[in-house]
Amino acid sequence: AEFNELAETMKRIKDECMHFGMTEPDFSLAEDVRVDLEQHEEMWKMFEDFHGGLEEMKKEDWISFRSKMYSFDEFLSSWFEKMRGQEATSMTVRLTRDVEKFQELVPLLKYVRGDVLSPEHWIELFHLIGLPRGTSLEKLTFSDILSVADTIIAKSSEIKELNSRAQGEVSIRDALRELDIWGAGTVFTLTDYSDTSGKKLKLIKDWRDLVNQVGDNQCLLQTLKDSPYYKGFADKASLWESKLADLDEHLHNLNQIQRKWVYLEPIFGRGALPREQGR
């Protein structure tokens, strides 16, 4: 605005000089200033456009934004192409540096999505990347993530290892949860049976299916032991291992008892062996 006033003054002076037939003053320096101001105005407009778009994304909570990180990648790609077509200035160099840093960050963001992270893993991640104590996933924003972009890049190996560990622990935790559900919900399949006196009884059937389920679960536990993250779940897994071993033994014994009873009950029930009736 001030330079526009100055330009109006210069124009008026030129008009007056022309009117009175006087030599116009040399305003070439002012013209240089005008060109310089226009260049700086264009540079700062570019800066404001970039950070204006970035600020809009930074306002979003991380839980929502992590599913549409493609928009951030597209934003950076468009600005990278725009910078390539610009004359090198201090501003374009600065913006290009920011864009390249964020582009280096983009492939690492999938490791801070947290799809497989437990609450304990989140706390560990926050500490690892330098977010302040008390940070919670519910209040985490994309701005928080970008504020530690340099740390995420520098500690990418540790973050990847944390994700691998979390994925391994999730697999073990899910397997043990399935065992808990199986243990709580599995019951014998029964069938009706009438003994020789006509009394209605229930006998266990589908032994093979039940024994196979126990065997499958024992194999599952053995597989978990091969995981490098098994140690944290060893106590609970060992408890299940003991339960399944006992159950397998008891089922085989119970199956033998039922088979023998079904075979012998008609014999004793009908008095086929009189000398044994007292027994």
C-alpha positions as CSV (number, residue, x, y, z in Angstrom):
1,A,0.0,0.0,0.0
2,E,2.8,2.4,0.9
3,F,4.6,1.7,-2.4
4,N,1.4,2.3,-4.3
5,E,1.2,5.7,-2.8
6,L,4.8,6.3,-3.8
7,A,4.0,5.1,-7.3
8,E,1.1,7.6,-7.5
9,T,3.5,10.4,-6.3
10,M,6.1,9.5,-9.0
11,K,3.4,9.5,-11.7
12,R,2.2,12.9,-10.6
13,I,5.7,14.3,-10.7
14,K,6.3,12.9,-14.2
15,D,3.0,14.4,-15.4
16,E,4.0,17.8,-13.9
17,C,7.5,17.6,-15.4
18,M,5.9,16.9,-18.8
19,H,3.4,19.7,-18.3
20,F,6.1,22.3,-17.5
21,G,8.6,20.9,-20.0
22,M,11.1,19.8,-17.3
23,T,13.4,16.8,-17.3
24,E,11.9,13.8,-15.5
25,P,13.8,12.7,-12.4
26,D,15.4,9.3,-12.5
27,F,13.1,6.8,-10.8
28,S,14.9,3.6,-12.0
29,L,15.8,2.7,-8.4
30,A,12.1,2.8,-7.5
31,E,11.4,0.6,-10.5
32,D,13.9,-1.9,-9.2
33,V,12.2,-1.8,-5.8
34,R,8.9,-2.4,-7.4
35,V,10.1,-5.5,-9.2
36,D,11.8,-6.7,-6.0
37,L,8.6,-6.2,-4.0
38,E,6.5,-8.1,-6.5
39,Q,8.9,-11.0,-6.5
40,H,8.9,-11.2,-2.7
41,E,5.1,-10.9,-2.7
42,E,4.9,-13.9,-5.0
43,M,7.3,-15.8,-2.9
44,W,5.4,-15.2,0.4
45,K,2.1,-16.0,-1.3
46,M,3.6,-19.4,-2.3
47,F,4.7,-19.9,1.3
48,E,1.2,-19.0,2.6
49,D,-0.5,-21.3,0.1
50,F,1.7,-24.3,1.1
51,H,1.4,-23.8,4.8
52,G,-2.3,-23.0,4.5
53,G,-3.0,-26.3,2.9
54,L,-0.7,-28.1,5.4
55,E,-2.5,-26.4,8.3
56,E,-5.9,-27.7,7.2
57,M,-4.6,-31.3,7.3
58,K,-2.7,-30.7,10.6
59,K,-6.0,-29.9,12.3
60,E,-7.4,-33.4,11.8
61,D,-7.2,-36.0,14.6
62,W,-4.8,-38.9,13.8
63,I,-7.4,-41.6,14.1
64,S,-9.4,-40.2,11.3
65,F,-6.5,-38.9,9.1
66,R,-4.4,-42.1,9.2
67,S,-6.9,-43.7,6.8
68,K,-6.5,-41.0,4.2
69,M,-2.8,-40.3,4.2
70,Y,-2.9,-40.5,0.4
71,S,-4.2,-36.9,0.5
72,F,-1.0,-35.8,2.2
73,D,1.1,-37.7,-0.4
74,E,-0.8,-36.1,-3.2
75,F,-0.4,-32.7,-1.7
76,L,3.3,-33.1,-1.4
77,S,3.6,-34.5,-5.0
78,S,1.7,-31.5,-6.4
79,W,4.0,-29.0,-4.6
80,F,7.1,-30.9,-5.6
81,E,6.1,-30.5,-9.3
82,K,5.3,-26.9,-8.7
83,M,8.7,-26.2,-7.2
84,R,10.5,-27.9,-10.1
85,G,9.0,-25.2,-12.4
86,Q,10.0,-22.3,-10.3
87,E,13.2,-20.2,-10.4
88,A,15.4,-21.0,-7.5
89,T,15.0,-18.5,-4.7
90,S,15.5,-18.7,-1.0
91,M,11.8,-19.4,-0.6
92,T,11.6,-22.2,-3.2
93,V,14.7,-23.8,-1.8
94,R,13.1,-23.7,1.7
95,L,9.8,-25.1,0.5
96,T,11.5,-27.8,-1.6
97,R,13.4,-28.9,1.5
98,D,10.2,-29.1,3.5
99,V,8.5,-31.1,0.8
100,E,11.4,-33.5,0.5
101,K,11.5,-34.0,4.3
102,F,7.8,-34.8,4.4
103,Q,8.1,-37.1,1.4
104,E,10.8,-39.0,3.3
105,L,8.3,-39.2,6.2
106,V,5.3,-40.5,4.1
107,P,6.4,-44.2,3.8
108,L,7.1,-44.3,7.6
109,L,3.7,-43.1,8.6
110,K,2.3,-46.6,8.1
111,Y,4.4,-47.6,11.1
112,V,2.7,-45.0,13.3
113,R,-0.8,-45.8,12.1
114,G,-1.1,-48.1,15.1
115,D,-3.5,-50.7,13.7
116,V,-1.8,-53.5,15.7
117,L,-0.6,-51.4,18.7
118,S,-2.0,-52.1,22.1
119,P,-2.3,-49.2,24.7
120,E,1.1,-50.3,26.1
121,H,2.6,-50.1,22.6
122,W,1.2,-46.6,22.0
123,I,2.8,-45.4,25.2
124,E,6.1,-46.9,24.1
125,L,5.7,-45.3,20.6
126,F,5.0,-41.8,22.1
127,H,8.1,-42.0,24.3
128,L,10.2,-43.3,21.3
129,I,9.3,-40.4,19.0
130,G,9.4,-37.7,21.7
131,L,5.8,-36.8,22.2
132,P,5.1,-35.3,25.7
133,R,4.0,-37.4,28.6
134,G,0.2,-37.6,28.8
135,T,-0.3,-37.8,25.1
136,S,-3.2,-40.1,24.2
137,L,-4.3,-41.7,21.0
138,E,-7.8,-40.1,21.4
139,K,-6.3,-36.6,21.4
140,L,-3.5,-37.2,19.0
141,T,-3.5,-34.9,15.9
142,F,-1.7,-35.0,12.6
143,S,0.0,-31.8,13.7
144,D,1.5,-33.8,16.6
145,I,2.9,-36.4,14.2
146,L,4.4,-33.8,11.9
147,S,6.0,-32.0,14.9
148,V,8.2,-35.1,15.5
149,A,8.8,-35.8,11.8
150,D,12.6,-35.6,12.2
151,T,12.5,-38.0,15.1
152,I,10.3,-40.5,13.2
153,I,12.8,-40.4,10.3
154,A,15.8,-40.8,12.6
155,K,14.3,-43.6,14.6
156,S,12.6,-45.5,11.8
157,S,14.4,-48.7,12.6
158,E,13.2,-48.7,16.2
159,I,9.6,-47.9,15.1
160,K,9.6,-50.7,12.6
161,E,10.9,-53.1,15.2
162,L,8.1,-52.0,17.6
163,N,5.5,-52.7,14.9
164,S,6.9,-56.1,14.2
165,R,6.9,-56.9,17.9
166,A,3.3,-55.6,18.3
167,Q,2.2,-57.7,15.3
168,G,3.8,-60.8,16.8
169,E,2.3,-60.2,20.2
170,V,-1.2,-59.5,18.7
171,S,-1.0,-62.9,16.9
172,I,-0.1,-64.7,20.2
173,R,-2.7,-62.7,22.1
174,D,-5.4,-63.6,19.6
175,A,-4.5,-67.2,19.6
176,L,-4.7,-67.4,23.4
177,R,-8.0,-65.5,23.3
178,E,-9.4,-68.1,20.8
179,L,-8.3,-70.9,23.3
180,D,-10.1,-69.1,26.1
181,I,-13.3,-68.9,24.0
182,W,-12.9,-72.6,23.0
183,G,-12.4,-73.6,26.6
184,A,-15.4,-71.7,27.8
185,G,-17.8,-72.7,25.1
186,T,-16.9,-76.3,24.1
187,V,-19.2,-79.0,25.5
188,F,-19.7,-82.7,24.9
189,T,-22.1,-83.7,22.1
190,L,-24.5,-86.2,23.7
191,T,-26.8,-88.9,22.4
192,D,-29.7,-90.7,24.0
193,Y,-29.2,-94.3,25.2
194,S,-31.4,-96.7,27.0
195,D,-29.9,-99.4,29.2
196,T,-31.3,-102.9,29.6
197,S,-33.7,-101.8,32.3
198,G,-35.1,-99.1,30.1
199,K,-33.5,-96.2,31.9
200,K,-32.7,-93.2,29.7
201,L,-29.1,-92.1,29.7
202,K,-26.8,-89.8,27.8
203,L,-23.7,-91.0,26.1
204,I,-20.9,-88.9,24.6
205,K,-20.5,-89.0,20.9
206,D,-18.2,-87.4,18.3
207,W,-15.1,-88.4,20.2
208,R,-12.9,-88.0,17.2
209,D,-13.9,-84.4,16.6
210,L,-13.3,-83.5,20.2
211,V,-9.9,-85.2,20.4
212,N,-8.9,-83.6,17.1
213,Q,-9.7,-80.2,18.5
214,V,-7.5,-80.8,21.5
215,G,-4.7,-81.9,19.2
216,D,-5.1,-78.9,17.0
217,N,-4.9,-76.6,20.0
218,Q,-1.8,-78.4,21.3
219,C,-0.2,-77.8,17.8
220,L,-1.2,-74.2,18.0
221,L,0.6,-73.7,21.3
222,Q,3.7,-75.4,20.0
223,T,3.6,-73.0,17.0
224,L,3.4,-70.0,19.4
225,K,6.6,-71.2,21.1
226,D,8.5,-70.5,17.8
227,S,7.7,-66.8,18.0
228,P,10.4,-64.5,19.3
229,Y,7.8,-62.7,21.3
230,Y,6.5,-65.8,23.1
231,K,8.3,-65.0,26.4
232,G,5.8,-62.4,27.5
233,F,3.0,-65.0,27.2
234,A,4.8,-68.1,28.5
235,D,2.9,-68.3,31.8
236,K,-0.5,-68.3,30.2
237,A,0.6,-70.6,27.4
238,S,2.1,-73.1,29.8
239,L,-1.1,-73.2,31.8
240,W,-3.0,-74.0,28.6
241,E,-0.4,-76.6,27.6
242,S,-0.9,-78.3,31.0
243,K,-4.7,-78.2,30.7
244,L,-4.7,-79.6,27.2
245,A,-2.3,-82.4,28.1
246,D,-4.6,-83.4,31.1
247,L,-7.7,-83.1,28.9
248,D,-6.2,-85.3,26.2
249,E,-5.4,-88.0,28.7
250,H,-8.8,-87.8,30.5
251,L,-10.7,-87.9,27.2
252,H,-8.9,-91.0,26.1
253,N,-9.6,-92.7,29.5
254,L,-13.2,-91.6,29.5
255,N,-13.7,-92.9,25.9
256,Q,-12.3,-96.3,26.9
257,I,-14.5,-96.4,30.0
258,Q,-17.7,-95.5,28.0
259,R,-16.9,-98.1,25.3
260,K,-16.3,-100.9,27.9
261,W,-19.5,-99.9,29.8
262,V,-21.6,-99.9,26.6
263,Y,-20.2,-103.4,25.8
264,L,-20.6,-104.9,29.3
265,E,-23.8,-103.3,30.5
266,P,-26.1,-105.5,28.4
267,I,-24.2,-108.6,29.6
268,F,-24.6,-107.8,33.2
269,G,-28.0,-106.2,32.9
270,R,-29.6,-109.3,31.3
271,G,-27.9,-111.7,33.8
272,A,-25.9,-113.3,31.1
273,L,-23.3,-114.2,33.8
274,P,-25.3,-115.3,36.8
275,R,-22.2,-115.7,39.0
276,E,-21.4,-112.0,38.4
277,Q,-24.8,-110.7,39.3
278,G,-23.7,-109.8,42.8
279,R,-21.0,-107.6,41.4
